[in-house]
Amino acid sequence: MKKNFILLALGATTSFASFSQLTTPGNGTKYDLAALSALDPTILSFDGTKYQLTDDLVISATDTLEVTTSDTLLLDSEKEITIEGSFIADPGSGNTKFFISSTDTLMPGDGFRFEEFSVGKIHNTEIVYTGGLKVLTEDFHIEDSYLAHNVAGSSTGAAISLSRGAAVIKNNTFYKNDLPGVSSGANQQVSAQIIGNVFEKNVQENQNRPQINMGPTGADTLRIIENTIIGDPNQIKVGGIAVSNFFGDDIYVEIENNEIRDNRYGMTISGVNATAMIRGNIIEDNNTQNDPMLGGSGIALSSSDDSHNIVARQNQIRGNLWGITLMTEASIDLGTANDLGGNVFANNGNNGNTFALFNNTPLDISAMGNCWIEGSPNADSVTIEDVISHTPDDANLGTVDFSEFTCSTVSTSSEELNTLSIYPNPAINEITIDNANEYNSAKIYNTSGRVFQTVQLENGHKTIQLDLPSGMYIVQLKGDSKVMTKKLIIE
């Protein structure tokens, strides 16, 4: 009888411990950290300078945790914050960031889990040394935040792993996270808007993953625009951008105006049913593994059938082991008679050979109007033939039409970039374009490609009245033989 009592007591103790997490009541209440701590200060304590979470926290459906101050929140080892309702963090622009980390950075907390119908709105927040953010909801927006040194925890795919919908990830910095900065699953449909971020030296575990690692998109469009993606030369397995479709779904993606440097490869699109616009990217020195049999392409495309609809315009591809590689039945439009490519290639090669374009498929490729050997404006077709692999090299390969080649119309010098100005930027209702002497028109469009305004320049100058919603826009300048894009912020 005494033994039975002891066992029952132990069972009761175990049961109590398993339910010691802090869960909000789910009655529509909005909490800040102080009010949340008042529910159970033994689990969420405050010592006058910081909050410490000693067990799991659940924000129930209909409840909200809102942080509008520059607080500090530390998670004990393996502790997780689950959002079933809403989590809003915004100390306000110009204020010190809301700081989220682990009590012991060597034994990090698990991080955040956003359930399917939850809401996540994060602004001006620093999230470091945690287990990342697993995002199962479609309603997620993170902006002007800093994510660094996060490890596998709540999220095992990336610092932010996405599962559905069109999350907005804008103007953040991802630095030295163990895993990729952002990812989505191979069997999930995610059309995120990844805009204006800095990704630097992520995937510190040196796995065969890129810093942005996305799966299929479904019917909507994934946008990877205006990001800077810089690798770590010590992490030789890590790529820049990958968008993959392994299960016969669809890919719709815009990869535009990114700077991609010092990774194992620049970008890759793998799988069937891929529709993509690759435009205005600078893709340089992605060669860290230095093994051409394992990667090193500026752009690499692969598909098991001829279902690609991929267009590349005005990219600058330099210093990679390969410029562009096409595998199996992948294809790309690099320029047509009515829409010249304007891509620039320089010094892409390995083992003493230069490879601007390697067409390792039986498909013919249109690649008109590109600069195949930058710095050699007088290069002729015989010289250019040496940097393109296609039918003349192997009768089983398709033919590349590289006619209308030119190097005089496609690149913009650093001197010109420094002289030309668009101001003020950020702007409210007016901008002035100045010193754009080689351009005669300007087009303003948003990151979805919608054109709002087209104007003619007068001697390289124009003041333009604007009536635009706040956000990021692209100003495209066009001349007789030049195109250039610059970012514009409207407040």
C-alpha positions as CSV (number, residue, x, y, z in Angstrom):
1,M,0.0,0.0,0.0
2,K,2.8,2.4,0.9
3,K,4.5,1.6,-2.5
4,N,1.3,2.4,-4.4
5,F,1.1,5.8,-2.6
6,I,4.7,6.6,-3.5
7,L,4.1,5.7,-7.2
8,L,0.9,7.8,-7.3
9,A,2.8,10.8,-5.7
10,L,5.5,10.5,-8.3
11,G,3.0,10.3,-11.1
12,A,1.3,13.4,-9.8
13,T,4.6,15.3,-9.6
14,T,5.5,14.3,-13.2
15,S,2.1,15.3,-14.5
16,F,2.3,18.7,-12.8
17,A,5.8,19.3,-14.3
18,S,4.7,18.5,-17.8
19,F,2.0,21.3,-17.7
20,S,4.1,24.0,-16.1
21,Q,4.3,26.1,-19.2
22,L,2.7,29.5,-19.3
23,T,-0.4,29.6,-21.5
24,T,-2.5,32.7,-21.9
25,P,-6.3,32.2,-21.3
26,G,-7.4,32.7,-24.9
27,N,-10.0,35.3,-24.1
28,G,-9.0,38.0,-26.6
29,T,-6.6,39.8,-24.2
30,K,-3.6,41.9,-25.5
31,Y,-0.5,41.5,-23.3
32,D,2.8,43.3,-23.1
33,L,5.7,41.6,-21.4
34,A,4.9,43.1,-18.0
35,A,1.3,41.9,-18.1
36,L,2.3,38.5,-19.3
37,S,4.9,38.2,-16.5
38,A,2.1,39.0,-14.0
39,L,0.3,35.9,-15.0
40,D,3.1,33.8,-13.7
41,P,6.3,35.5,-12.6
42,T,7.9,32.2,-11.8
43,I,8.0,31.4,-15.5
44,L,8.4,34.8,-17.0
45,S,10.4,36.8,-14.5
46,F,11.7,40.4,-14.6
47,D,14.7,41.6,-12.7
48,G,14.5,45.3,-13.6
49,T,16.5,45.1,-16.8
50,K,15.4,41.9,-18.6
51,Y,12.7,39.3,-18.9
52,Q,13.7,35.6,-18.6
53,L,11.5,32.8,-19.8
54,T,12.2,29.6,-17.8
55,D,9.5,27.4,-19.4
56,D,7.5,27.2,-22.6
57,L,5.2,30.0,-23.4
58,V,2.0,29.7,-25.5
59,I,0.1,32.8,-26.8
60,S,-3.4,31.3,-27.3
61,A,-5.6,31.9,-30.3
62,T,-7.4,35.3,-30.0
63,D,-4.7,36.5,-27.6
64,T,-1.9,38.9,-28.5
65,L,1.6,39.6,-27.2
66,E,2.6,43.1,-28.3
67,V,6.0,44.6,-27.5
68,T,6.4,48.3,-28.3
69,T,9.4,49.0,-26.1
70,S,13.1,48.2,-26.4
71,D,12.9,45.3,-23.9
72,T,15.2,42.3,-23.5
73,L,13.8,38.8,-23.5
74,L,16.0,35.8,-22.7
75,L,14.9,32.1,-23.2
76,D,16.2,29.3,-21.1
77,S,17.7,26.3,-22.8
78,E,15.2,24.4,-25.1
79,K,12.3,26.7,-24.1
80,E,9.9,27.7,-26.9
81,I,7.5,30.5,-27.6
82,T,4.4,29.2,-29.5
83,I,2.2,31.7,-31.2
84,E,-1.4,30.5,-31.8
85,G,-2.8,34.1,-31.7
86,S,-0.7,37.2,-32.5
87,F,2.8,38.4,-31.8
88,I,3.6,42.0,-32.6
89,A,7.0,43.5,-32.0
90,D,7.7,47.1,-32.9
91,P,9.7,49.4,-30.7
92,G,9.5,52.0,-33.5
93,S,12.0,53.1,-36.1
94,G,15.0,54.9,-34.7
95,N,14.6,53.3,-31.2
96,T,16.8,50.5,-29.8
97,K,15.8,47.1,-31.1
98,F,13.7,44.7,-29.0
99,F,16.3,42.1,-28.1
100,I,15.6,38.4,-28.0
101,S,18.3,35.9,-27.2
102,S,19.0,32.9,-24.9
103,T,19.9,33.0,-21.2
104,D,23.0,30.9,-22.0
105,T,24.1,31.3,-25.6
106,L,25.9,27.9,-25.4
107,M,22.6,26.2,-24.5
108,P,20.1,28.2,-26.6
109,G,16.4,28.4,-26.3
110,D,14.3,26.7,-29.0
111,G,13.0,30.0,-30.5
112,F,9.5,30.7,-32.0
113,R,6.8,28.6,-33.5
114,F,4.0,30.4,-35.4
115,E,1.1,28.1,-35.8
116,E,-1.0,27.9,-39.0
117,F,-3.6,30.6,-38.3
118,S,-1.4,32.9,-36.1
119,V,-0.2,36.4,-36.9
120,G,3.5,37.5,-36.8
121,K,4.5,41.1,-37.3
122,I,8.1,41.8,-36.3
123,H,9.8,45.2,-36.8
124,N,13.1,46.6,-35.4
125,T,13.9,43.4,-33.5
126,E,17.2,41.6,-32.8
127,I,16.9,37.8,-32.6
128,V,20.3,36.1,-31.8
129,Y,21.5,32.8,-30.4
130,T,18.1,31.1,-30.5
131,G,16.6,28.2,-32.3
132,G,15.1,30.4,-35.0
133,L,11.5,31.0,-36.2
134,K,9.3,28.2,-37.6
135,V,6.5,29.9,-39.5
136,L,3.5,27.8,-40.3
137,T,1.2,30.8,-40.9
138,E,0.6,32.8,-44.0
139,D,0.3,36.0,-42.1
140,F,3.9,36.8,-41.3
141,H,6.0,40.0,-41.8
142,I,9.5,40.8,-40.5
143,E,11.2,44.0,-41.4
144,D,14.3,46.1,-40.3
145,S,15.4,43.3,-38.0
146,Y,18.7,41.5,-37.2
147,L,19.0,37.7,-37.0
148,A,22.4,36.3,-36.2
149,H,24.0,33.1,-34.7
150,N,20.7,31.2,-34.6
151,V,20.9,27.4,-34.6
152,A,18.5,24.5,-35.2
153,G,15.7,24.5,-32.7
154,S,12.0,25.4,-33.4
155,S,13.2,25.8,-37.0
156,T,15.4,23.1,-38.4
157,G,15.5,24.5,-42.0
158,A,16.7,28.1,-41.6
159,A,16.8,31.0,-39.3
160,I,13.3,31.6,-40.7
161,S,11.6,28.6,-42.2
162,L,8.4,29.1,-44.1
163,S,5.6,26.6,-44.8
164,R,2.9,28.5,-46.8
165,G,1.7,31.8,-48.2
166,A,3.5,35.0,-49.1
167,A,5.4,36.1,-46.0
168,V,7.2,39.4,-46.3
169,I,10.9,39.4,-45.3
170,K,12.2,42.9,-45.9
171,N,15.3,45.0,-45.1
172,N,16.7,42.6,-42.5
173,T,20.2,41.4,-41.9
174,F,20.9,37.6,-41.6
175,Y,24.4,37.0,-40.2
176,K,26.3,33.9,-39.4
177,N,23.3,31.7,-38.7
178,D,24.1,28.0,-38.5
179,L,21.4,27.3,-41.2
180,P,20.3,29.2,-44.2
181,G,18.8,32.6,-43.6
182,V,15.4,31.8,-45.2
183,S,14.0,28.5,-46.4
184,S,10.8,26.7,-47.4
185,G,10.0,23.0,-47.7
186,A,10.4,20.9,-50.8
187,N,6.7,19.8,-50.6
188,Q,5.2,23.2,-49.6
189,Q,4.0,26.1,-51.6
190,V,5.6,29.4,-50.5
191,S,5.7,32.6,-52.5
192,A,7.6,34.8,-50.1
193,Q,8.6,38.4,-50.8
194,I,12.3,38.5,-49.8
195,I,13.3,42.1,-50.5
196,G,16.2,44.4,-49.6
197,N,17.9,42.1,-47.1
198,V,21.5,41.4,-46.3
199,F,22.5,37.7,-46.1
200,E,26.1,37.3,-45.0
201,K,28.1,34.2,-44.1
202,N,25.0,32.0,-43.2
203,V,25.0,28.2,-43.1
204,Q,28.0,28.2,-40.6
205,E,27.5,24.4,-40.3
206,N,29.0,24.3,-43.9
207,Q,26.2,22.1,-45.2
208,N,25.3,21.8,-48.9
209,R,22.6,24.4,-48.6
210,P,22.3,28.0,-50.0
211,Q,21.7,31.1,-47.9
212,I,18.2,31.4,-49.5
213,N,16.8,27.9,-50.0
214,M,13.3,27.9,-51.4
215,G,10.9,25.2,-52.7
216,P,7.9,25.4,-55.1
217,T,5.7,28.4,-55.1
218,G,2.4,27.2,-56.4
219,A,0.4,29.7,-58.5
220,D,1.8,32.8,-56.8
221,T,5.2,34.4,-57.4
222,L,8.2,34.2,-55.1
223,R,10.2,37.5,-55.3
224,I,13.9,37.7,-54.3
225,I,14.7,41.3,-55.0
226,E,17.4,43.8,-54.0
227,N,19.2,41.5,-51.6
228,T,22.9,41.3,-50.9
229,I,24.1,37.7,-50.5
230,I,27.7,37.4,-49.4
231,G,29.3,34.0,-48.6
232,D,32.0,32.9,-46.2
233,P,35.1,31.6,-48.1
234,N,35.6,29.2,-45.2
235,Q,32.2,27.6,-45.7
236,I,32.9,26.0,-49.1
237,K,29.7,24.0,-49.5
238,V,27.3,27.0,-49.2
239,G,25.5,28.5,-52.2
240,G,23.7,31.8,-52.8
241,I,20.1,31.2,-53.9
242,A,18.3,27.9,-54.7
243,V,14.7,27.5,-55.9
244,S,13.8,23.8,-56.3
245,N,10.9,21.7,-57.4
246,F,11.4,18.0,-56.9
247,F,7.7,16.8,-56.9
248,G,6.2,18.2,-60.1
249,D,4.7,21.3,-58.6
250,D,5.3,24.8,-60.1
251,I,7.9,27.6,-59.7
252,Y,7.1,31.2,-60.4
253,V,10.0,33.4,-59.3
254,E,11.5,36.9,-59.9
255,I,15.2,37.2,-58.9
256,E,16.1,40.8,-59.6
257,N,18.7,43.3,-58.7
258,N,20.5,41.2,-56.2
259,E,24.3,41.2,-55.5
260,I,25.6,37.6,-55.0
261,R,29.2,37.1,-54.2
262,D,31.7,34.6,-52.7
263,N,29.4,31.6,-52.4
264,R,29.9,28.1,-53.8
265,Y,27.5,29.1,-56.6
266,G,25.4,32.1,-57.4
267,M,21.9,30.8,-58.0
268,T,20.3,27.6,-59.2
269,I,16.7,26.7,-60.3
270,S,16.1,23.0,-60.3
271,G,13.1,20.9,-61.5
272,V,10.3,21.1,-64.0
273,N,7.6,23.8,-64.5
274,A,9.8,26.8,-63.7
275,T,8.9,30.3,-64.8
276,A,11.4,32.9,-63.8
277,M,12.7,36.4,-64.5
278,I,16.4,36.8,-63.6
279,R,17.2,40.4,-64.1
280,G,19.7,43.0,-63.1
281,N,21.7,40.8,-60.7
282,I,25.5,41.1,-60.0
283,I,26.8,37.6,-59.7
284,E,30.5,37.5,-59.0
285,D,33.3,35.2,-57.6
286,N,31.0,32.4,-56.6
287,N,33.8,29.8,-56.6
288,T,34.6,29.1,-53.0
289,Q,34.7,25.3,-53.4
290,N,36.9,25.6,-56.5
291,D,35.7,22.3,-57.9
292,P,33.9,22.7,-61.2
293,M,32.4,19.2,-61.0
294,L,30.6,20.2,-57.8
295,G,29.3,23.7,-58.7
296,G,30.6,27.1,-59.1
297,S,28.1,28.4,-61.7
298,G,26.8,32.0,-61.7
299,I,23.5,30.6,-62.8
300,A,22.7,26.9,-62.9
301,L,19.5,25.5,-64.4
302,S,18.4,21.9,-64.5
303,S,15.2,20.2,-65.5
304,S,14.1,16.7,-66.5
305,D,11.9,18.0,-69.3
306,D,11.6,21.1,-71.6
307,S,9.1,23.0,-69.4
308,H,11.3,25.9,-68.3
309,N,10.2,29.5,-69.2
310,I,13.2,31.4,-67.8
311,V,14.3,34.8,-69.0
312,A,17.6,36.5,-68.0
313,R,18.3,40.1,-68.8
314,Q,21.0,42.7,-67.8
315,N,22.8,40.4,-65.4
316,Q,26.5,40.9,-64.7
317,I,28.2,37.5,-64.3
318,R,31.9,37.5,-63.5
319,G,34.6,35.4,-61.8
320,N,32.6,32.2,-61.3
321,L,33.8,28.7,-62.3
322,W,31.0,28.7,-64.9
323,G,28.9,31.6,-66.2
324,I,25.6,29.9,-66.9
325,T,25.2,26.1,-67.1
326,L,22.1,24.3,-68.5
327,M,21.7,20.6,-67.6
328,T,19.5,17.8,-69.0
329,E,16.6,19.7,-70.6
330,A,16.8,23.1,-68.9
331,S,16.5,26.1,-71.1
332,I,16.8,29.9,-70.8
333,D,16.0,33.0,-72.9
334,L,19.1,35.1,-72.9
335,G,17.9,37.5,-75.5
336,T,15.9,37.7,-78.7
337,A,15.9,40.0,-81.8
338,N,13.1,42.0,-80.2
339,D,14.4,42.0,-76.7
340,L,18.2,41.8,-76.5
341,G,19.7,40.2,-73.4
342,G,22.1,42.8,-72.1
343,N,23.9,40.3,-69.9
344,V,27.7,40.8,-69.3
345,F,30.1,37.9,-68.8
346,A,33.7,38.1,-67.7
347,N,36.4,35.6,-66.4
348,N,34.1,32.7,-65.7
349,G,36.2,29.6,-66.0
350,N,38.1,26.7,-64.6
351,N,41.1,24.5,-65.5
352,G,42.4,27.2,-67.9
353,N,39.2,27.4,-69.9
354,T,36.5,30.1,-70.1
355,F,32.9,29.1,-70.0
356,A,30.4,32.0,-70.3
357,L,27.6,29.6,-71.3
358,F,27.6,25.8,-71.1
359,N,24.6,24.4,-72.9
360,N,24.7,20.8,-71.8
361,T,21.3,20.1,-73.3
362,P,19.9,19.1,-76.8
363,L,17.8,22.3,-76.8
364,D,18.6,25.4,-79.0
365,I,19.1,28.6,-77.0
366,S,18.4,32.2,-78.0
367,A,21.1,34.4,-76.5
368,M,21.2,37.5,-78.6
369,G,22.6,40.9,-77.6
370,N,25.0,40.0,-74.8
371,C,28.5,41.0,-73.9
372,W,30.3,37.6,-73.8
373,I,33.9,38.9,-73.1
374,E,33.8,42.1,-71.1
375,G,36.7,44.4,-71.9
376,S,36.9,43.1,-75.4
377,P,34.5,45.3,-77.4
378,N,36.0,44.1,-80.7
379,A,35.6,40.4,-80.0
380,D,34.3,38.6,-83.1
381,S,32.1,35.5,-83.4
382,V,35.2,33.2,-83.6
383,T,36.5,34.6,-80.3
384,I,33.1,34.4,-78.6
385,E,32.7,30.8,-79.9
386,D,35.5,29.9,-77.6
387,V,33.5,30.8,-74.4
388,I,30.3,29.1,-75.4
389,S,29.8,25.3,-75.3
390,H,27.1,24.0,-77.7
391,T,26.7,22.2,-81.1
392,P,30.2,22.9,-82.5
393,D,31.7,21.3,-79.4
394,D,29.3,18.3,-79.4
395,A,26.8,17.4,-82.1
396,N,24.4,16.2,-79.5
397,L,24.1,19.6,-77.9
398,G,21.7,22.3,-79.0
399,T,22.8,25.5,-80.8
400,V,23.2,28.8,-79.1
401,D,22.3,31.8,-81.2
402,F,24.7,34.5,-79.8
403,S,24.3,37.0,-82.6
404,E,23.9,40.7,-82.1
405,F,26.7,40.5,-79.5
406,T,28.0,43.7,-78.1
407,C,29.9,45.1,-75.1
408,S,29.2,48.8,-75.7
409,T,25.7,49.0,-74.5
410,V,25.2,46.9,-71.5
411,S,27.4,47.9,-68.5
412,T,27.4,51.0,-66.4
413,S,30.6,52.4,-65.1
414,S,31.1,53.1,-61.4
415,E,31.9,56.7,-62.3
416,E,28.5,57.0,-63.9
417,L,26.8,55.4,-61.0
418,N,28.4,57.8,-58.6
419,T,27.5,60.9,-60.7
420,L,23.9,60.0,-61.5
421,S,21.6,60.9,-58.7
422,I,18.0,60.4,-57.7
423,Y,17.0,62.6,-54.7
424,P,15.6,62.8,-52.1
425,N,15.7,59.0,-51.4
426,P,13.7,58.2,-49.3
427,A,11.1,60.5,-50.8
428,I,7.5,61.5,-50.1
429,N,5.8,63.1,-53.1
430,E,8.6,64.3,-55.4
431,I,12.0,63.1,-56.7
432,T,14.6,64.7,-59.0
433,I,16.7,62.7,-61.4
434,D,20.0,64.5,-62.3
435,N,23.1,63.8,-64.3
436,A,21.4,61.1,-66.3
437,N,22.8,62.4,-69.6
438,E,22.9,59.0,-71.4
439,Y,19.2,58.2,-70.6
440,N,16.1,59.7,-72.1
441,S,13.3,58.1,-70.1
442,A,12.5,56.8,-66.6
443,K,9.9,54.2,-65.5
444,I,8.8,53.8,-61.9
445,Y,7.4,50.4,-60.9
446,N,6.9,48.4,-57.7
447,T,8.6,45.1,-56.8
448,S,5.6,43.2,-58.3
449,G,6.4,44.7,-61.7
450,R,3.4,47.1,-61.8
451,V,4.3,50.3,-63.7
452,F,3.1,53.5,-62.0
453,Q,4.8,56.2,-64.0
454,T,6.8,56.7,-67.2
455,V,8.4,60.1,-68.0
456,Q,10.8,61.6,-70.5
457,L,14.0,63.1,-69.3
458,E,15.1,66.5,-70.4
459,N,18.9,66.6,-70.9
460,G,19.3,64.0,-68.3
461,H,17.2,65.9,-65.8
462,K,13.6,65.6,-64.5
463,T,11.7,66.5,-61.4
464,I,8.8,64.0,-61.0
465,Q,5.7,64.5,-58.9
466,L,4.6,61.3,-57.1
467,D,1.5,60.0,-55.5
468,L,2.5,56.5,-54.4
469,P,1.9,54.3,-51.3
470,S,4.8,54.0,-49.0
471,G,7.2,51.2,-49.9
472,M,10.1,50.2,-52.1
473,Y,10.0,51.0,-55.9
474,I,12.4,50.6,-58.8
475,V,13.4,53.4,-61.1
476,Q,14.4,52.1,-64.5
477,L,16.4,54.5,-66.7
478,K,16.6,53.9,-70.4
479,G,18.7,55.4,-73.1
480,D,19.4,54.5,-76.7
481,S,21.8,51.8,-75.7
482,K,21.7,51.6,-71.9
483,V,19.4,50.5,-69.2
484,M,20.0,51.0,-65.5
485,T,17.8,50.4,-62.4
486,K,18.0,52.1,-58.9
487,K,16.0,51.5,-55.8
488,L,13.6,54.2,-54.5
489,I,11.9,54.3,-51.1
490,I,8.7,56.2,-50.6
491,E,7.8,57.1,-47.1
